[in-house]
Structure formats: C-alpha cells, structure tokens
Amino acid sequence: MIDKKYTKVLFAFFMGLFMSFLMSFIITIINLGFVDDFIIKWMTAWYKAFLFAFPIILIIAPLVHNIVNSITTKKDKI
C-alpha cells in the first residue's frame, strides 16, 4: 500500500485523471462530433489536459478546502 502522507498528491492525481478524461471527452464531442479519428483526437486532448489538471489541482485544492471550511459551519448534535 501507499503511505498515508501521499494522500493529497494521490487525490490530485486521480481527480485530474478522471476530470480531464471526462471533460476532454465532452469537449471533443461538442467541438468535433464522432469523427473518424475521434479516439485519437480525444486521447491527445486528454493527455494535454491532464498535464495541466494535475498540478493545478495540487495548487488549488487546499485553497478550495479553506474556502469551503470558511463558509460552512458544524451542525450541533441534538
């Protein structure tokens, strides 16, 4: 197993992997439709998107976490 200290990096990796995969698919379909070389164009877009998504998530996730924590409150137990 992977050490717990790598949780944030693994989160960013998998979040970037899945989000870039899905978003590149959606945007490629919107822009091109199902063309003959759709898979090649989609995979090209995916790897390029992932190269940006992974480091962006590493930087942005802590900021988003802080924003969410500042606008939410813990509900008292009854």
Biopython code that builds the backbone (N, CA, C, O; Angstrom):
import numpy as np
from Bio.PDB.StructureBuilder import StructureBuilder

atoms = [
    (1, "MET", "N", (0.829, -1.198, 0.000)),
    (1, "MET", "CA", (0.000, 0.000, 0.000)),
    (1, "MET", "C", (0.869, 1.255, 0.000)),
    (1, "MET", "O", (2.058, 1.219, 0.315)),
    (2, "ILE", "N", (0.246, 2.339, -0.356)),
    (2, "ILE", "CA", (0.929, 3.636, -0.413)),
    (2, "ILE", "C", (0.761, 4.344, 0.927)),
    (2, "ILE", "O", (-0.314, 4.323, 1.527)),
    (3, "ASP", "N", (1.831, 4.965, 1.380)),
    (3, "ASP", "CA", (1.833, 5.670, 2.671)),
    (3, "ASP", "C", (0.793, 6.798, 2.678)),
    (3, "ASP", "O", (0.586, 7.475, 1.671)),
    (4, "LYS", "N", (0.154, 6.982, 3.822)),
    (4, "LYS", "CA", (-0.897, 7.982, 4.005)),
    (4, "LYS", "C", (-0.406, 9.403, 3.725)),
    (4, "LYS", "O", (-1.208, 10.270, 3.378)),
    (5, "LYS", "N", (0.888, 9.653, 3.869)),
    (5, "LYS", "CA", (1.407, 11.007, 3.664)),
    (5, "LYS", "C", (1.264, 11.477, 2.209)),
    (5, "LYS", "O", (1.397, 12.669, 1.932)),
    (6, "TYR", "N", (0.998, 10.569, 1.299)),
    (6, "TYR", "CA", (0.831, 10.915, -0.110)),
    (6, "TYR", "C", (-0.637, 11.125, -0.504)),
    (6, "TYR", "O", (-0.951, 11.202, -1.692)),
    (7, "THR", "N", (-1.527, 11.216, 0.470)),
    (7, "THR", "CA", (-2.961, 11.341, 0.213)),
    (7, "THR", "C", (-3.283, 12.521, -0.697)),
    (7, "THR", "O", (-4.032, 12.366, -1.662)),
    (8, "LYS", "N", (-2.734, 13.688, -0.411)),
    (8, "LYS", "CA", (-3.064, 14.885, -1.202)),
    (8, "LYS", "C", (-2.567, 14.759, -2.643)),
    (8, "LYS", "O", (-3.252, 15.174, -3.578)),
    (9, "VAL", "N", (-1.401, 14.199, -2.815)),
    (9, "VAL", "CA", (-0.863, 14.022, -4.170)),
    (9, "VAL", "C", (-1.688, 12.992, -4.935)),
    (9, "VAL", "O", (-1.986, 13.187, -6.114)),
    (10, "LEU", "N", (-2.054, 11.906, -4.275)),
    (10, "LEU", "CA", (-2.881, 10.879, -4.924)),
    (10, "LEU", "C", (-4.267, 11.415, -5.269)),
    (10, "LEU", "O", (-4.815, 11.113, -6.329)),
    (11, "PHE", "N", (-4.828, 12.212, -4.361)),
    (11, "PHE", "CA", (-6.121, 12.834, -4.632)),
    (11, "PHE", "C", (-6.019, 13.691, -5.894)),
    (11, "PHE", "O", (-6.851, 13.572, -6.792)),
    (12, "ALA", "N", (-5.003, 14.554, -5.966)),
    (12, "ALA", "CA", (-4.827, 15.429, -7.125)),
    (12, "ALA", "C", (-4.610, 14.613, -8.395)),
    (12, "ALA", "O", (-5.140, 14.955, -9.452)),
    (13, "PHE", "N", (-3.831, 13.536, -8.295)),
    (13, "PHE", "CA", (-3.566, 12.695, -9.456)),
    (13, "PHE", "C", (-4.860, 12.088, -9.999)),
    (13, "PHE", "O", (-5.162, 12.214, -11.186)),
    (14, "PHE", "N", (-5.617, 11.432, -9.125)),
    (14, "PHE", "CA", (-6.832, 10.758, -9.594)),
    (14, "PHE", "C", (-7.937, 11.739, -9.968)),
    (14, "PHE", "O", (-8.680, 11.489, -10.917)),
    (15, "MET", "N", (-8.060, 12.843, -9.248)),
    (15, "MET", "CA", (-9.050, 13.846, -9.617)),
    (15, "MET", "C", (-8.710, 14.428, -10.983)),
    (15, "MET", "O", (-9.592, 14.590, -11.826)),
    (16, "GLY", "N", (-7.451, 14.739, -11.204)),
    (16, "GLY", "CA", (-7.020, 15.255, -12.501)),
    (16, "GLY", "C", (-7.208, 14.238, -13.606)),
    (16, "GLY", "O", (-7.627, 14.579, -14.712)),
    (17, "LEU", "N", (-6.896, 12.977, -13.303)),
    (17, "LEU", "CA", (-7.033, 11.907, -14.282)),
    (17, "LEU", "C", (-8.477, 11.758, -14.735)),
    (17, "LEU", "O", (-8.759, 11.761, -15.934)),
    (18, "PHE", "N", (-9.394, 11.628, -13.778)),
    (18, "PHE", "CA", (-10.796, 11.392, -14.122)),
    (18, "PHE", "C", (-11.472, 12.630, -14.707)),
    (18, "PHE", "O", (-12.216, 12.529, -15.683)),
    (19, "MET", "N", (-11.218, 13.794, -14.118)),
    (19, "MET", "CA", (-11.868, 15.005, -14.627)),
    (19, "MET", "C", (-11.363, 15.349, -16.037)),
    (19, "MET", "O", (-12.159, 15.703, -16.907)),
    (20, "SER", "N", (-10.068, 15.249, -16.262)),
    (20, "SER", "CA", (-9.555, 15.559, -17.599)),
    (20, "SER", "C", (-10.052, 14.541, -18.621)),
    (20, "SER", "O", (-10.317, 14.894, -19.770)),
    (21, "PHE", "N", (-10.179, 13.273, -18.207)),
    (21, "PHE", "CA", (-10.701, 12.225, -19.089)),
    (21, "PHE", "C", (-12.128, 12.551, -19.529)),
    (21, "PHE", "O", (-12.441, 12.534, -20.719)),
    (22, "LEU", "N", (-12.980, 12.845, -18.559)),
    (22, "LEU", "CA", (-14.390, 13.112, -18.861)),
    (22, "LEU", "C", (-14.582, 14.440, -19.584)),
    (22, "LEU", "O", (-15.330, 14.515, -20.559)),
    (23, "MET", "N", (-13.916, 15.480, -19.113)),
    (23, "MET", "CA", (-14.099, 16.791, -19.732)),
    (23, "MET", "C", (-13.538, 16.831, -21.152)),
    (23, "MET", "O", (-14.142, 17.441, -22.035)),
    (24, "SER", "N", (-12.400, 16.197, -21.384)),
    (24, "SER", "CA", (-11.859, 16.184, -22.738)),
    (24, "SER", "C", (-12.779, 15.410, -23.681)),
    (24, "SER", "O", (-12.918, 15.775, -24.848)),
    (25, "PHE", "N", (-13.406, 14.345, -23.183)),
    (25, "PHE", "CA", (-14.382, 13.598, -23.986)),
    (25, "PHE", "C", (-15.552, 14.499, -24.370)),
    (25, "PHE", "O", (-15.939, 14.571, -25.536)),
    (26, "ILE", "N", (-16.108, 15.184, -23.373)),
    (26, "ILE", "CA", (-17.271, 16.043, -23.609)),
    (26, "ILE", "C", (-16.935, 17.177, -24.573)),
    (26, "ILE", "O", (-17.687, 17.434, -25.514)),
    (27, "ILE", "N", (-15.822, 17.850, -24.348)),
    (27, "ILE", "CA", (-15.448, 18.980, -25.207)),
    (27, "ILE", "C", (-15.103, 18.514, -26.617)),
    (27, "ILE", "O", (-15.422, 19.201, -27.588)),
    (28, "THR", "N", (-14.460, 17.363, -26.741)),
    (28, "THR", "CA", (-14.134, 16.840, -28.072)),
    (28, "THR", "C", (-15.404, 16.504, -28.839)),
    (28, "THR", "O", (-15.494, 16.781, -30.035)),
    (29, "ILE", "N", (-16.380, 15.916, -28.172)),
    (29, "ILE", "CA", (-17.673, 15.609, -28.826)),
    (29, "ILE", "C", (-18.382, 16.896, -29.239)),
    (29, "ILE", "O", (-18.909, 16.995, -30.347)),
    (30, "ILE", "N", (-18.391, 17.874, -28.345)),
    (30, "ILE", "CA", (-19.062, 19.142, -28.662)),
    (30, "ILE", "C", (-18.404, 19.807, -29.872)),
    (30, "ILE", "O", (-19.086, 20.290, -30.775)),
    (31, "ASN", "N", (-17.077, 19.825, -29.875)),
    (31, "ASN", "CA", (-16.358, 20.536, -30.947)),
    (31, "ASN", "C", (-16.306, 19.775, -32.264)),
    (31, "ASN", "O", (-16.379, 20.393, -33.326)),
    (32, "LEU", "N", (-16.181, 18.451, -32.223)),
    (32, "LEU", "CA", (-15.956, 17.682, -33.445)),
    (32, "LEU", "C", (-17.066, 16.710, -33.798)),
    (32, "LEU", "O", (-17.238, 16.365, -34.967)),
    (33, "GLY", "N", (-17.827, 16.261, -32.796)),
    (33, "GLY", "CA", (-18.756, 15.163, -33.028)),
    (33, "GLY", "C", (-17.967, 13.867, -33.127)),
    (33, "GLY", "O", (-16.768, 13.850, -32.849)),
    (34, "PHE", "N", (-18.622, 12.786, -33.518)),
    (34, "PHE", "CA", (-17.935, 11.500, -33.669)),
    (34, "PHE", "C", (-17.315, 11.408, -35.065)),
    (34, "PHE", "O", (-17.909, 10.840, -35.982)),
    (35, "VAL", "N", (-16.123, 11.968, -35.215)),
    (35, "VAL", "CA", (-15.404, 11.910, -36.492)),
    (35, "VAL", "C", (-14.623, 10.595, -36.564)),
    (35, "VAL", "O", (-14.526, 9.863, -35.579)),
    (36, "ASP", "N", (-14.067, 10.308, -37.748)),
    (36, "ASP", "CA", (-13.366, 9.038, -37.961)),
    (36, "ASP", "C", (-12.239, 8.794, -36.962)),
    (36, "ASP", "O", (-12.103, 7.682, -36.451)),
    (37, "ASP", "N", (-11.438, 9.803, -36.678)),
    (37, "ASP", "CA", (-10.303, 9.620, -35.763)),
    (37, "ASP", "C", (-10.597, 10.224, -34.382)),
    (37, "ASP", "O", (-9.721, 10.798, -33.736)),
    (38, "PHE", "N", (-11.851, 10.079, -33.954)),
    (38, "PHE", "CA", (-12.294, 10.658, -32.684)),
    (38, "PHE", "C", (-11.431, 10.208, -31.511)),
    (38, "PHE", "O", (-11.005, 11.038, -30.708)),
    (39, "ILE", "N", (-11.170, 8.922, -31.399)),
    (39, "ILE", "CA", (-10.413, 8.392, -30.258)),
    (39, "ILE", "C", (-9.019, 9.006, -30.200)),
    (39, "ILE", "O", (-8.556, 9.372, -29.120)),
    (40, "ILE", "N", (-8.356, 9.123, -31.318)),
    (40, "ILE", "CA", (-7.008, 9.717, -31.351)),
    (40, "ILE", "C", (-7.058, 11.180, -30.923)),
    (40, "ILE", "O", (-6.232, 11.626, -30.127)),
    (41, "LYS", "N", (-8.019, 11.919, -31.446)),
    (41, "LYS", "CA", (-8.157, 13.331, -31.082)),
    (41, "LYS", "C", (-8.503, 13.481, -29.607)),
    (41, "LYS", "O", (-7.982, 14.373, -28.937)),
    (42, "TRP", "N", (-9.380, 12.612, -29.091)),
    (42, "TRP", "CA", (-9.770, 12.663, -27.690)),
    (42, "TRP", "C", (-8.584, 12.325, -26.782)),
    (42, "TRP", "O", (-8.345, 13.021, -25.795)),
    (43, "MET", "N", (-7.849, 11.275, -27.103)),
    (43, "MET", "CA", (-6.707, 10.885, -26.268)),
    (43, "MET", "C", (-5.610, 11.960, -26.277)),
    (43, "MET", "O", (-4.940, 12.181, -25.267)),
    (44, "THR", "N", (-5.437, 12.618, -27.417)),
    (44, "THR", "CA", (-4.477, 13.723, -27.499)),
    (44, "THR", "C", (-4.917, 14.869, -26.585)),
    (44, "THR", "O", (-4.112, 15.434, -25.846)),
    (45, "ALA", "N", (-6.203, 15.199, -26.650)),
    (45, "ALA", "CA", (-6.741, 16.255, -25.784)),
    (45, "ALA", "C", (-6.642, 15.844, -24.315)),
    (45, "ALA", "O", (-6.350, 16.675, -23.455)),
    (46, "TRP", "N", (-6.885, 14.568, -24.030)),
    (46, "TRP", "CA", (-6.869, 14.090, -22.649)),
    (46, "TRP", "C", (-5.491, 14.214, -22.021)),
    (46, "TRP", "O", (-5.360, 14.748, -20.919)),
    (47, "TYR", "N", (-4.464, 13.730, -22.704)),
    (47, "TYR", "CA", (-3.146, 13.784, -22.070)),
    (47, "TYR", "C", (-2.681, 15.227, -21.896)),
    (47, "TYR", "O", (-2.009, 15.544, -20.914)),
    (48, "LYS", "N", (-3.028, 16.099, -22.832)),
    (48, "LYS", "CA", (-2.666, 17.511, -22.684)),
    (48, "LYS", "C", (-3.418, 18.141, -21.513)),
    (48, "LYS", "O", (-2.843, 18.905, -20.737)),
    (49, "ALA", "N", (-4.704, 17.818, -21.390)),
    (49, "ALA", "CA", (-5.496, 18.350, -20.282)),
    (49, "ALA", "C", (-4.978, 17.843, -18.939)),
    (49, "ALA", "O", (-4.926, 18.595, -17.965)),
    (50, "PHE", "N", (-4.598, 16.578, -18.887)),
    (50, "PHE", "CA", (-4.104, 16.015, -17.635)),
    (50, "PHE", "C", (-2.794, 16.662, -17.201)),
    (50, "PHE", "O", (-2.566, 16.867, -16.009)),
    (51, "LEU", "N", (-1.935, 16.984, -18.163)),
    (51, "LEU", "CA", (-0.664, 17.643, -17.835)),
    (51, "LEU", "C", (-0.885, 18.968, -17.100)),
    (51, "LEU", "O", (-0.057, 19.373, -16.283)),
    (52, "PHE", "N", (-1.989, 19.633, -17.389)),
    (52, "PHE", "CA", (-2.328, 20.870, -16.685)),
    (52, "PHE", "C", (-3.162, 20.601, -15.436)),
    (52, "PHE", "O", (-2.962, 21.246, -14.407)),
    (53, "ALA", "N", (-4.092, 19.657, -15.516)),
    (53, "ALA", "CA", (-5.023, 19.411, -14.416)),
    (53, "ALA", "C", (-4.319, 18.972, -13.135)),
    (53, "ALA", "O", (-4.653, 19.460, -12.055)),
    (54, "PHE", "N", (-3.369, 18.076, -13.233)),
    (54, "PHE", "CA", (-2.710, 17.537, -12.050)),
    (54, "PHE", "C", (-2.023, 18.627, -11.219)),
    (54, "PHE", "O", (-2.309, 18.739, -10.027)),
    (55, "PRO", "N", (-1.139, 19.425, -11.797)),
    (55, "PRO", "CA", (-0.511, 20.464, -10.964)),
    (55, "PRO", "C", (-1.488, 21.551, -10.513)),
    (55, "PRO", "O", (-1.340, 22.100, -9.421)),
    (56, "ILE", "N", (-2.483, 21.865, -11.344)),
    (56, "ILE", "CA", (-3.465, 22.874, -10.943)),
    (56, "ILE", "C", (-4.233, 22.400, -9.715)),
    (56, "ILE", "O", (-4.446, 23.177, -8.784)),
    (57, "ILE", "N", (-4.652, 21.137, -9.699)),
    (57, "ILE", "CA", (-5.375, 20.606, -8.547)),
    (57, "ILE", "C", (-4.486, 20.603, -7.309)),
    (57, "ILE", "O", (-4.956, 20.912, -6.214)),
    (58, "LEU", "N", (-3.212, 20.259, -7.462)),
    (58, "LEU", "CA", (-2.296, 20.295, -6.319)),
    (58, "LEU", "C", (-2.254, 21.684, -5.685)),
    (58, "LEU", "O", (-2.167, 21.812, -4.464)),
    (59, "ILE", "N", (-2.315, 22.712, -6.513)),
    (59, "ILE", "CA", (-2.240, 24.088, -6.019)),
    (59, "ILE", "C", (-3.592, 24.592, -5.522)),
    (59, "ILE", "O", (-3.667, 25.233, -4.474)),
    (60, "ILE", "N", (-4.654, 24.310, -6.263)),
    (60, "ILE", "CA", (-5.974, 24.880, -5.992)),
    (60, "ILE", "C", (-6.749, 24.141, -4.890)),
    (60, "ILE", "O", (-7.512, 24.770, -4.157)),
    (61, "ALA", "N", (-6.570, 22.836, -4.762)),
    (61, "ALA", "CA", (-7.361, 22.059, -3.795)),
    (61, "ALA", "C", (-7.260, 22.601, -2.367)),
    (61, "ALA", "O", (-8.293, 22.728, -1.709)),
    (62, "PRO", "N", (-6.068, 22.927, -1.857)),
    (62, "PRO", "CA", (-6.018, 23.479, -0.497)),
    (62, "PRO", "C", (-6.760, 24.808, -0.371)),
    (62, "PRO", "O", (-7.386, 25.073, 0.655)),
    (63, "LEU", "N", (-6.693, 25.644, -1.408)),
    (63, "LEU", "CA", (-7.418, 26.909, -1.395)),
    (63, "LEU", "C", (-8.926, 26.668, -1.343)),
    (63, "LEU", "O", (-9.633, 27.298, -0.557)),
    (64, "VAL", "N", (-9.409, 25.762, -2.175)),
    (64, "VAL", "CA", (-10.840, 25.437, -2.199)),
    (64, "VAL", "C", (-11.269, 24.842, -0.861)),
    (64, "VAL", "O", (-12.341, 25.163, -0.349)),
    (65, "HIS", "N", (-10.438, 23.986, -0.305)),
    (65, "HIS", "CA", (-10.732, 23.393, 1.013)),
    (65, "HIS", "C", (-10.884, 24.491, 2.066)),
    (65, "HIS", "O", (-11.808, 24.440, 2.878)),
    (66, "ASN", "N", (-10.000, 25.473, 2.062)),
    (66, "ASN", "CA", (-10.084, 26.585, 3.017)),
    (66, "ASN", "C", (-11.330, 27.423, 2.804)),
    (66, "ASN", "O", (-11.970, 27.834, 3.772)),
    (67, "ILE", "N", (-11.687, 27.685, 1.550)),
    (67, "ILE", "CA", (-12.895, 28.454, 1.251)),
    (67, "ILE", "C", (-14.130, 27.723, 1.768)),
    (67, "ILE", "O", (-14.993, 28.323, 2.410)),
    (68, "VAL", "N", (-14.208, 26.426, 1.485)),
    (68, "VAL", "CA", (-15.364, 25.634, 1.932)),
    (68, "VAL", "C", (-15.436, 25.615, 3.459)),
    (68, "VAL", "O", (-16.514, 25.768, 4.033)),
    (69, "ASN", "N", (-14.301, 25.430, 4.110)),
    (69, "ASN", "CA", (-14.292, 25.434, 5.577)),
    (69, "ASN", "C", (-14.705, 26.779, 6.150)),
    (69, "ASN", "O", (-15.312, 26.831, 7.219)),
    (70, "SER", "N", (-14.388, 27.869, 5.458)),
    (70, "SER", "CA", (-14.734, 29.195, 5.983)),
    (70, "SER", "C", (-16.205, 29.537, 5.781)),
    (70, "SER", "O", (-16.732, 30.389, 6.495)),
    (71, "ILE", "N", (-16.877, 28.904, 4.838)),
    (71, "ILE", "CA", (-18.295, 29.241, 4.602)),
    (71, "ILE", "C", (-19.264, 28.185, 5.134)),
    (71, "ILE", "O", (-20.478, 28.320, 4.983)),
    (72, "THR", "N", (-18.733, 27.149, 5.747)),
    (72, "THR", "CA", (-19.607, 26.123, 6.323)),
    (72, "THR", "C", (-19.431, 26.106, 7.832)),
    (72, "THR", "O", (-18.398, 26.509, 8.367)),
    (73, "THR", "N", (-20.473, 25.625, 8.503)),
    (73, "THR", "CA", (-20.407, 25.503, 9.956)),
    (73, "THR", "C", (-20.729, 24.085, 10.361)),
    (73, "THR", "O", (-21.407, 23.348, 9.646)),
    (74, "LYS", "N", (-20.231, 23.723, 11.514)),
    (74, "LYS", "CA", (-20.514, 22.398, 12.053)),
    (74, "LYS", "C", (-21.874, 22.456, 12.740)),
    (74, "LYS", "O", (-22.127, 23.333, 13.566)),
    (75, "LYS", "N", (-22.734, 21.524, 12.394)),
    (75, "LYS", "CA", (-24.073, 21.474, 12.962)),
    (75, "LYS", "C", (-24.006, 20.830, 14.345)),
    (75, "LYS", "O", (-23.386, 19.782, 14.526)),
    (76, "ASP", "N", (-24.649, 21.467, 15.309)),
    (76, "ASP", "CA", (-24.691, 20.922, 16.665)),
    (76, "ASP", "C", (-25.547, 19.663, 16.691)),
    (76, "ASP", "O", (-26.597, 19.584, 16.053)),
    (77, "LYS", "N", (-25.069, 18.689, 17.442)),
    (77, "LYS", "CA", (-25.849, 17.462, 17.619)),
    (77, "LYS", "C", (-26.969, 17.724, 18.609)),
    (77, "LYS", "O", (-26.789, 18.417, 19.610)),
    (78, "ILE", "N", (-28.128, 17.155, 18.308)),
    (78, "ILE", "CA", (-29.280, 17.349, 19.202)),
    (78, "ILE", "C", (-29.452, 16.139, 20.074)),
    (78, "ILE", "O", (-30.365, 16.097, 20.899)),
]
sb = StructureBuilder()
sb.init_structure("model")
sb.init_model(0)
sb.init_chain("A")
sb.init_seg("    ")
for serial, (resi, resn, name, xyz) in enumerate(atoms, 1):
    if name == "N":
        sb.init_residue(resn, " ", resi, " ")
    sb.init_atom(name, np.array(xyz, "f"), 0.0, 1.0, " ", f" {name:<3s}", serial, name[0])
structure = sb.get_structure()
